[in-house]
């Protein structure tokens, strides 16, 4: 059995350092909805919104990790889940 090329792990506050690196990447700021410059509390408020969304079923987020060493590679998100419509917006950012 071979090692999978990536691993998806539910996003938690333990991933805050990786998210801080991600939102300071000029290309991430250019091609995503992250405000430029990001507010000082952006990572913490972002994590709180996804935690609340996970609890009520309206959002979900995962870190993308290297499976061997757990290195942060990016995020995979569903910023909008509409269960009644059976739709979800999906996105990802590789850092």
Secondary structure, DSSP 4 states (H G I P E B T S, - for coil): -PPPS-EEEE--GGGHHHHHHHHT-HHHHHHSS--SSPPTTHHHHHHHHHHHHHHHTS-EEEEEE-TTT--EEEEEEEEEEETTTTEEEEEEEE-
